[in-house]
Amino acid sequence: MEKPVVVVESDTCDQQSSNQALEEAGSGADSPIQREPVPLMELERSLVGWESLTDPMNPSPLGSSVVAPSIALTLEEFKETSLMLGSFMVTIYVLGFAIGPLFLGPLSEIYGRRPVVVLSTWFFNAWVLGSALAPTMPGLIVMRLLAGIGGSAVLTIPPAIIADLYPVEKRGFANSLIVFVQSLGPAVGPICGGFIAQYLGWRWSYWVLLIAAGSVTVLMSIYMPESYAPRILHKKAQRLQKETGRTDLHSQLSLNLDTKTILARSIARPAKMLISSPIVILICAYVATVYGFLYLMFTTIPTVFGEAYGWPTSLAGLAYTPLGLGMLMALCILMKTNDATLIKLTKKNNHVYERKPDHDPKIRTSDEMACNTPAEMRLPATIYYAAFVPVSLFWYGWSVEKKAHWYAPLPTHSKEARRTQELTSVCGTHHRAVPIVGLVPYGFGMIGIFMPCQTYLVDVFPKYAASAVATSRASLSIMGAFLPLAGPPLYESLGVGYGNTVLGALALVMTPIPLLLYK
């Protein structure tokens, strides 16, 4: 006679208190921050968990902008003249970032991180190839949308992998590395894309992207392991069922629900978070606005520096360099301070990472939240970074409006002299005023806002970090896809100075949002 099936939902607030081994194992005595219980093996209770605290199988505690400079060349080949259509060609890719996370993030919480990431990146590569061969502008737009959907996995799921692998006091540094790598694309992409488009043609922007992404995808397919603990224990339970013949064995982290119900709840989770959680609503609104302004600048910088300063396509891509420099500066600081600030505040709070049992009751259900959620100890520092965003918008907008020059004009009597003028315009040897330097504070402030907010969402929803990050990614990608479409009419009607003043004022009004959450 079969033993009765026993299933324990380890993420519910009324977890079985009889599992004293879990409590002792998860006490985290050597850590400055309290740990969650570690589910250990208890075959006598039909529960499959980790063999020990040091089980090696336990993963716990231990192209959007490359085409921006080639907009004009693409429109010219397809005989299109609408600047708004050119902007949409860039931002439609970001719209894919909004669609993909809504189902890829939850799917990674059912089937694991590895299969979702690997399959999505192959999907991405297929549509990048299609973009390189696109025969028409509508076809190119559709293929970029599909490529964005596939590419969204590597933006959404890595922060959840950080939650799988690192304890809370080390996630800030790990997330800094993830954000740094992800920020290289928007910062370096336009620089490479500018030279590639001018000297090889705009289609080669996609061929180079395919070569780089395809190589990484092959390596990932071979070497990337699974990191999601519930999926690992699920497979372990299936293996032990076959080896022992005991059909009552189930993972410590499994839910007593059918597959259809689990899938439905998982897919609905990001939307529920966005609608029901004040935390997610405020964080997403703020980060999405700042991100949308970034992509608005992506689509207008080539026009501004091409027309106002006469930069060729290749050099116009270098106008994005200050954004990347600002991002790098912020990340270097955050790598040192994010976790250190958290640990310092925790020590002041009697070594407890302040937890509030009813912190976000509107979204607390038995299968969606852990028993406790962390307080907002990562958020206070964002106020300092946030101040740089409106400053950058005012600085950049009005310096361009007043026709401030990047370089002093030089004689152009020969081809060599004109080439020298182009180079000195980049090097800034003969500058008088530098509007492009006004982009540095934006990159600095944006990362200083984005990185702590993303890490905070991961801390609040550790088991469902992929869904939380998916919600954030979807909202900011929607803003990044559609807000830039307002750029051309905004600047045509108000000019760059007053147009950026409107954006800067909005950023200034939203600056206190992280402090509202901290209170």
C-alpha positions as CSV (number, residue, x, y, z in Angstrom):
1,M,0.0,0.0,0.0
2,E,1.4,3.4,-1.0
3,K,2.2,5.9,1.6
4,P,0.1,9.0,1.6
5,V,1.5,11.9,-0.5
6,V,2.9,14.6,1.6
7,V,3.6,18.1,0.1
8,V,4.9,21.1,2.0
9,E,4.7,24.6,0.7
10,S,7.9,26.0,2.0
11,D,7.0,29.6,1.0
12,T,3.8,29.9,3.0
13,C,3.6,31.9,6.2
14,D,2.3,28.9,8.2
15,Q,5.2,26.6,7.3
16,Q,5.4,23.5,9.5
17,S,7.1,24.5,12.7
18,S,7.9,20.9,13.4
19,N,10.8,21.1,10.9
20,Q,13.2,22.2,13.5
21,A,16.2,21.1,11.5
22,L,15.3,23.7,8.9
23,E,15.1,26.5,11.4
24,E,18.5,25.6,12.9
25,A,20.1,25.1,9.6
26,G,18.9,28.4,8.3
27,S,19.7,30.5,11.3
28,G,22.7,32.0,9.6
29,A,24.7,32.6,12.7
30,D,27.8,33.6,10.8
31,S,26.0,36.1,8.7
32,P,25.3,39.8,9.5
33,I,21.8,39.1,8.2
34,Q,19.3,36.4,9.1
35,R,18.9,33.6,6.6
36,E,15.8,31.8,5.3
37,P,15.5,28.1,6.4
38,V,17.3,25.6,4.2
39,P,15.0,22.6,3.2
40,L,16.9,19.4,4.1
41,M,16.1,15.8,3.1
42,E,13.5,14.0,5.3
43,L,12.6,10.8,3.5
44,E,10.7,9.5,6.5
45,R,8.3,12.3,5.9
46,S,8.3,11.9,2.1
47,L,10.2,15.2,1.7
48,V,13.0,15.7,-0.7
49,G,15.5,18.4,0.1
50,W,19.2,19.1,0.2
51,E,21.6,16.5,1.6
52,S,23.2,19.1,3.9
53,L,24.0,22.7,4.2
54,T,27.0,22.2,2.0
55,D,25.2,20.2,-0.7
56,P,27.0,21.1,-3.9
57,M,23.7,20.9,-5.8
58,N,22.3,23.7,-3.7
59,P,22.7,27.0,-5.6
60,S,21.7,29.2,-2.7
61,P,24.0,31.5,-0.7
62,L,27.5,30.8,-1.7
63,G,21.2,44.9,-29.0
64,S,18.8,47.8,-28.5
65,S,20.9,50.8,-29.3
66,V,23.4,49.5,-31.9
67,V,21.2,50.6,-34.8
68,A,20.4,54.1,-33.4
69,P,23.2,55.9,-35.3
70,S,22.1,54.2,-38.6
71,I,18.5,55.4,-38.6
72,A,19.1,57.9,-41.5
73,L,20.9,55.2,-43.6
74,T,18.1,52.7,-43.1
75,L,15.4,55.2,-43.9
76,E,17.3,56.2,-47.0
77,E,17.5,52.6,-48.3
78,F,13.8,52.0,-47.8
79,K,12.9,55.5,-49.2
80,E,11.2,56.6,-45.9
81,T,11.4,60.2,-44.6
82,S,9.5,60.1,-41.3
83,L,11.8,60.7,-38.3
84,M,9.1,59.2,-36.1
85,L,9.2,56.0,-38.1
86,G,13.0,56.0,-37.6
87,S,12.6,56.4,-33.9
88,F,10.0,53.6,-33.9
89,M,12.5,51.3,-35.7
90,V,14.8,51.7,-32.6
91,T,12.2,51.6,-29.9
92,I,10.1,48.6,-31.3
93,Y,13.0,46.5,-30.0
94,V,12.5,47.8,-26.6
95,L,8.8,47.0,-26.8
96,G,9.8,43.4,-27.2
97,F,11.6,43.8,-23.8
98,A,8.1,44.7,-22.4
99,I,6.3,41.7,-23.9
100,G,8.9,39.0,-23.3
101,P,9.4,39.3,-19.5
102,L,5.7,39.0,-18.8
103,F,5.9,35.3,-19.7
104,L,9.6,34.4,-19.8
105,G,10.1,35.4,-16.1
106,P,7.3,33.3,-14.8
107,L,8.2,30.4,-17.0
108,S,11.7,30.4,-15.5
109,E,10.0,29.9,-12.1
110,I,8.3,26.8,-13.4
111,Y,10.8,25.1,-15.8
112,G,14.0,26.7,-14.4
113,R,16.3,29.4,-15.5
114,R,18.5,27.5,-18.0
115,P,16.0,26.3,-20.5
116,V,14.2,29.6,-20.7
117,V,17.4,31.7,-21.1
118,V,19.0,29.3,-23.7
119,L,15.9,28.9,-25.9
120,S,15.1,32.6,-25.7
121,T,18.6,33.6,-26.9
122,W,18.4,31.2,-29.8
123,F,15.0,32.8,-30.7
124,F,16.7,36.2,-30.5
125,N,19.5,35.1,-32.8
126,A,17.1,33.9,-35.4
127,W,15.3,37.2,-35.6
128,V,18.5,39.2,-35.7
129,L,19.4,37.2,-38.7
130,G,16.0,38.1,-40.2
131,S,16.7,41.8,-39.4
132,A,19.9,41.7,-41.4
133,L,18.1,40.3,-44.4
134,A,14.9,42.4,-44.1
135,P,13.6,43.4,-47.5
136,T,11.2,46.1,-46.3
137,M,10.8,48.6,-43.4
138,P,7.7,46.9,-42.0
139,G,9.5,43.5,-42.1
140,L,12.5,45.0,-40.3
141,I,10.2,46.5,-37.6
142,V,8.4,43.1,-37.0
143,M,11.7,41.2,-36.8
144,R,13.2,43.7,-34.4
145,L,10.1,43.3,-32.2
146,L,10.5,39.5,-32.2
147,A,14.3,39.8,-31.5
148,G,13.5,42.1,-28.5
149,I,11.1,39.5,-27.1
150,G,13.8,36.8,-27.3
151,G,16.5,39.2,-26.0
152,S,14.5,40.2,-23.0
153,A,15.3,36.9,-21.2
154,V,19.0,37.9,-20.6
155,L,17.8,41.2,-19.1
156,T,15.0,39.8,-16.9
157,I,16.3,36.5,-15.6
158,P,19.9,37.2,-14.5
159,P,18.8,39.3,-11.4
160,A,16.7,36.3,-10.4
161,I,19.7,34.1,-10.8
162,I,21.5,36.4,-8.4
163,A,18.7,35.8,-5.9
164,D,19.2,32.1,-6.4
165,L,23.0,32.2,-5.8
166,Y,23.7,35.0,-3.4
167,P,22.6,35.9,0.2
168,V,21.0,39.3,0.6
169,E,24.1,41.1,1.9
170,K,26.0,40.2,-1.3
171,R,23.3,40.8,-3.9
172,G,24.2,44.5,-4.3
173,F,27.7,43.7,-5.6
174,A,26.5,40.8,-7.8
175,N,23.7,42.9,-9.3
176,S,26.2,45.7,-10.0
177,L,28.1,43.3,-12.2
178,I,25.0,42.3,-14.0
179,V,23.9,45.9,-14.5
180,F,27.4,46.8,-15.7
181,V,27.3,44.2,-18.4
182,Q,23.8,45.1,-19.4
183,S,24.7,48.8,-19.6
184,L,27.6,48.1,-21.9
185,G,25.1,47.5,-24.7
186,P,23.3,50.9,-24.7
187,A,26.7,52.6,-24.1
188,V,28.9,50.9,-26.5
189,G,26.3,49.8,-29.1
190,P,25.9,53.3,-30.7
191,I,29.6,53.8,-30.9
192,C,30.2,50.5,-32.8
193,G,27.0,51.0,-34.7
194,G,28.0,54.4,-36.0
195,F,31.3,53.2,-37.6
196,I,29.8,50.0,-38.8
197,A,26.9,51.8,-40.5
198,Q,29.0,54.4,-42.2
199,Y,31.8,52.1,-43.5
200,L,30.0,48.8,-43.9
201,G,26.3,49.7,-44.2
202,W,23.5,49.5,-41.7
203,R,22.8,45.7,-42.3
204,W,26.3,44.9,-40.9
205,S,25.1,46.3,-37.6
206,Y,22.9,43.2,-37.4
207,W,25.6,40.8,-38.8
208,V,28.1,41.9,-36.1
209,L,25.4,41.6,-33.4
210,L,24.6,38.1,-34.7
211,I,28.2,37.0,-34.6
212,A,28.7,38.2,-31.1
213,A,25.4,37.0,-29.6
214,G,25.5,33.7,-31.5
215,S,29.0,32.9,-30.0
216,V,27.8,33.6,-26.5
217,T,24.6,31.6,-27.0
218,V,26.6,28.5,-28.1
219,L,28.8,28.8,-25.0
220,M,25.7,29.3,-22.8
221,S,24.0,26.2,-24.3
222,I,27.0,24.1,-23.4
223,Y,28.1,25.4,-20.0
224,M,25.2,27.2,-18.3
225,P,23.9,25.2,-15.2
226,E,20.5,25.4,-13.6
227,S,20.3,27.7,-10.5
228,Y,16.7,27.7,-9.5
229,A,16.4,25.5,-6.3
230,P,12.7,24.4,-6.7
231,R,13.5,23.1,-10.2
232,I,16.6,21.3,-9.1
233,L,14.8,19.6,-6.1
234,H,11.9,18.7,-8.4
235,K,14.2,16.8,-10.7
236,K,15.9,15.3,-7.7
237,A,12.5,14.1,-6.4
238,Q,11.7,12.6,-9.8
239,R,15.0,10.7,-9.8
240,L,14.5,9.4,-6.3
241,Q,11.0,8.2,-7.2
242,K,12.5,6.1,-10.0
243,E,15.4,4.8,-7.9
244,T,13.3,4.0,-4.8
245,G,9.9,3.2,-6.3
246,R,8.4,5.6,-3.8
247,T,5.8,7.7,-5.6
248,D,5.0,9.7,-2.4
249,L,8.3,11.6,-2.5
250,H,8.0,15.2,-3.3
251,S,10.3,18.3,-3.2
252,Q,10.3,20.4,-0.1
253,L,9.7,23.4,-2.4
254,S,6.8,21.9,-4.4
255,L,3.2,23.1,-4.3
256,N,0.2,20.9,-4.0
257,L,-1.3,22.3,-7.2
258,D,-1.8,20.9,-10.7
259,T,0.4,22.1,-13.6
260,K,-2.3,24.1,-15.2
261,T,-3.0,26.1,-12.0
262,I,0.7,26.7,-11.4
263,L,1.2,27.9,-14.9
264,A,-1.8,30.2,-14.7
265,R,-0.7,31.7,-11.4
266,S,2.8,32.2,-12.6
267,I,1.9,34.0,-15.9
268,A,-0.6,36.2,-14.0
269,R,1.9,37.1,-11.2
270,P,3.7,40.0,-12.9
271,A,0.4,41.7,-13.8
272,K,-0.9,41.1,-10.2
273,M,2.2,42.7,-8.8
274,L,2.0,45.7,-11.0
275,I,-1.7,46.2,-10.2
276,S,-1.8,45.3,-6.5
277,S,1.6,46.2,-5.0
278,P,2.3,49.8,-4.1
279,I,6.0,48.9,-3.9
280,V,6.1,47.7,-7.5
281,I,3.8,50.4,-8.8
282,L,6.0,53.2,-7.4
283,I,9.3,51.6,-8.3
284,C,8.2,50.8,-11.8
285,A,6.8,54.2,-12.5
286,Y,10.0,56.0,-11.4
287,V,12.5,53.7,-13.1
288,A,10.4,53.5,-16.3
289,T,10.3,57.3,-16.6
290,V,14.0,57.6,-16.2
291,Y,14.6,54.8,-18.7
292,G,12.2,56.3,-21.2
293,F,14.1,59.6,-21.1
294,L,17.3,57.6,-21.9
295,Y,15.8,56.1,-25.1
296,L,14.3,59.5,-26.1
297,M,17.9,60.8,-26.1
298,F,19.0,57.7,-28.0
299,T,16.7,58.6,-30.9
300,T,17.5,62.3,-30.9
301,I,21.3,62.4,-30.3
302,P,22.1,61.5,-33.9
303,T,19.9,64.3,-35.3
304,V,21.1,66.9,-32.8
305,F,24.8,66.3,-33.3
306,G,24.5,65.5,-37.0
307,E,22.6,68.7,-37.8
308,A,23.7,71.1,-35.2
309,Y,27.4,70.2,-35.2
310,G,27.8,68.4,-38.5
311,W,29.1,65.2,-37.2
312,P,29.2,62.2,-39.6
313,T,27.4,59.0,-38.8
314,S,30.5,57.3,-37.4
315,L,31.4,60.2,-35.0
316,A,27.7,60.7,-34.0
317,G,27.9,57.3,-32.3
318,L,30.6,58.7,-30.0
319,A,28.1,61.1,-28.6
320,Y,26.8,58.3,-26.5
321,T,30.2,57.8,-24.8
322,P,29.4,60.2,-21.9
323,L,26.3,58.2,-21.0
324,G,28.4,55.0,-20.7
325,L,31.1,56.9,-18.7
326,G,28.5,58.1,-16.2
327,M,27.0,54.6,-15.9
328,L,30.5,53.2,-15.2
329,M,31.2,55.8,-12.5
330,A,28.0,55.0,-10.7
331,L,28.6,51.3,-10.8
332,C,32.1,51.6,-9.4
333,I,30.6,53.5,-6.4
334,L,27.6,51.2,-6.0
335,M,29.8,48.1,-6.0
336,K,31.5,49.4,-2.9
337,T,28.6,51.1,-1.1
338,N,25.4,49.2,-1.9
339,D,26.0,46.1,0.3
340,A,28.1,48.0,2.8
341,T,25.2,50.4,3.5
342,L,22.8,47.5,3.9
343,I,25.1,45.8,6.4
344,K,25.7,49.0,8.3
345,L,22.0,49.7,8.7
346,T,21.4,46.0,9.6
347,K,23.9,46.2,12.5
348,K,22.2,49.3,13.8
349,N,19.0,47.3,13.8
350,N,20.4,44.5,16.0
351,H,21.7,42.5,13.1
352,V,18.2,42.1,11.7
353,Y,17.5,43.0,8.1
354,E,14.3,44.7,9.1
355,R,11.3,42.6,8.2
356,K,7.7,43.5,8.3
357,P,5.2,40.6,8.2
358,D,2.4,42.6,6.7
359,H,4.6,44.9,4.5
360,D,2.6,44.4,1.3
361,P,-0.6,42.5,2.2
362,K,-2.4,43.1,-1.1
363,I,-0.2,40.7,-2.9
364,R,0.5,38.2,-0.2
365,T,-0.9,34.8,-1.1
366,S,0.3,31.3,-0.1
367,D,2.2,30.6,-3.2
368,E,3.6,34.1,-4.0
369,M,5.4,35.5,-1.0
370,A,7.7,34.4,1.7
371,C,6.7,34.8,5.3
372,N,8.6,38.1,5.6
373,T,9.6,40.8,3.3
374,P,12.7,43.1,3.7
375,A,12.5,46.8,4.5
376,E,13.8,49.4,2.1
377,M,17.4,49.7,3.5
378,R,18.9,50.0,-0.1
379,L,16.8,53.0,-1.1
380,P,17.9,56.1,0.8
381,A,21.1,56.6,-1.3
382,T,19.1,56.8,-4.5
383,I,18.0,60.4,-3.6
384,Y,21.6,61.6,-4.2
385,Y,21.8,59.9,-7.6
386,A,18.3,61.0,-8.6
387,A,19.4,64.6,-8.3
388,F,21.8,64.2,-11.3
389,V,19.0,63.3,-13.7
390,P,17.2,66.6,-13.9
391,V,20.5,68.5,-13.8
392,S,21.7,66.5,-16.8
393,L,18.5,67.2,-18.8
394,F,18.7,70.9,-18.1
395,W,22.4,71.1,-18.9
396,Y,22.2,69.1,-22.1
397,G,19.0,70.7,-23.4
398,W,20.0,74.3,-22.9
399,S,23.6,74.0,-24.0
400,V,22.3,72.6,-27.3
401,E,19.6,75.2,-27.5
402,K,22.1,78.0,-27.2
403,K,24.2,76.5,-29.9
404,A,27.1,75.8,-27.5
405,H,30.0,74.3,-29.5
406,W,31.8,71.1,-28.9
407,Y,34.9,72.5,-30.6
408,A,36.3,75.7,-32.0
409,P,36.1,75.8,-35.8
410,L,39.3,75.0,-37.6
411,P,40.5,75.8,-41.1
412,T,39.2,73.2,-43.6
413,H,41.3,73.9,-46.7
414,S,42.2,70.3,-47.3
415,K,40.9,66.8,-46.7
416,E,43.5,66.2,-44.0
417,A,42.5,69.4,-42.2
418,R,38.8,68.4,-42.2
419,R,39.8,65.0,-40.9
420,T,41.8,66.6,-38.1
421,Q,38.8,68.8,-37.3
422,E,36.6,65.7,-36.9
423,L,39.2,64.1,-34.6
424,T,39.7,67.1,-32.5
425,S,35.9,67.5,-32.2
426,V,35.9,64.1,-30.5
427,C,39.0,64.6,-28.4
428,G,37.9,68.0,-27.3
429,T,41.3,69.6,-27.7
430,H,39.8,73.0,-28.8
431,H,36.5,73.0,-26.9
432,R,34.8,76.1,-25.6
433,A,31.6,74.6,-24.2
434,V,30.7,71.0,-24.1
435,P,27.0,70.2,-24.2
436,I,27.8,66.5,-24.7
437,V,29.4,66.3,-21.3
438,G,26.0,67.1,-19.9
439,L,25.1,63.5,-20.6
440,V,27.6,62.2,-18.0
441,P,25.4,63.0,-15.0
442,Y,22.4,61.3,-16.7
443,G,24.2,58.0,-17.0
444,F,25.5,58.4,-13.4
445,G,22.1,59.2,-12.0
446,M,20.1,56.6,-14.0
447,I,22.3,53.7,-12.8
448,G,22.3,55.1,-9.2
449,I,18.5,54.8,-9.4
450,F,18.0,51.6,-11.4
451,M,20.5,49.3,-9.6
452,P,19.4,49.8,-6.0
453,C,15.7,49.6,-7.0
454,Q,16.2,46.4,-9.0
455,T,18.1,44.8,-6.1
456,Y,15.4,46.0,-3.7
457,L,12.7,44.2,-5.8
458,V,14.9,41.0,-5.8
459,D,15.2,41.3,-2.0
460,V,11.4,41.8,-1.5
461,F,10.4,38.9,-3.7
462,P,13.4,36.5,-3.5
463,K,11.7,33.3,-4.8
464,Y,9.7,35.2,-7.4
465,A,12.5,37.6,-8.3
466,A,12.1,36.8,-12.0
467,S,8.4,37.9,-11.9
468,A,9.3,41.1,-9.9
469,V,12.1,42.0,-12.3
470,A,9.8,41.1,-15.3
471,T,7.2,43.6,-14.0
472,S,9.9,46.3,-13.8
473,R,11.4,45.5,-17.1
474,A,8.0,45.4,-18.9
475,S,7.0,48.8,-17.5
476,L,10.3,50.5,-18.3
477,S,10.5,48.9,-21.7
478,I,7.0,50.2,-22.6
479,M,8.1,53.7,-21.6
480,G,11.3,53.2,-23.5
481,A,9.4,52.1,-26.6
482,F,6.8,54.8,-26.8
483,L,8.1,57.9,-25.0
484,P,10.8,58.5,-27.7
485,L,8.0,58.8,-30.3
486,A,7.1,62.1,-28.5
487,G,10.7,63.3,-29.0
488,P,10.5,64.8,-32.5
489,P,7.2,66.7,-32.0
490,L,8.3,67.8,-28.5
491,Y,11.6,69.3,-29.8
492,E,10.0,70.7,-32.9
493,S,7.4,72.6,-30.9
494,L,9.4,73.7,-27.9
495,G,13.0,73.3,-28.9
496,V,15.6,71.2,-27.2
497,G,16.0,73.7,-24.3
498,Y,12.4,74.0,-23.3
499,G,11.7,70.4,-24.3
500,N,14.3,69.1,-21.9
501,T,13.1,71.5,-19.3
502,V,9.7,69.7,-19.3
503,L,11.5,66.4,-19.0
504,G,13.8,67.7,-16.2
505,A,10.9,69.1,-14.3
506,L,9.1,65.7,-14.4
507,A,12.2,63.9,-13.2
508,L,12.6,66.4,-10.4
509,V,9.0,65.9,-9.2
510,M,9.5,62.1,-9.1
511,T,12.9,62.3,-7.3
512,P,11.4,61.7,-3.7
513,I,9.6,58.4,-4.7
514,P,12.3,56.1,-3.1
515,L,12.1,58.0,0.1
516,L,8.3,57.6,0.2
517,L,8.9,53.8,0.2
518,Y,11.6,54.0,2.8
519,K,9.2,55.7,5.2
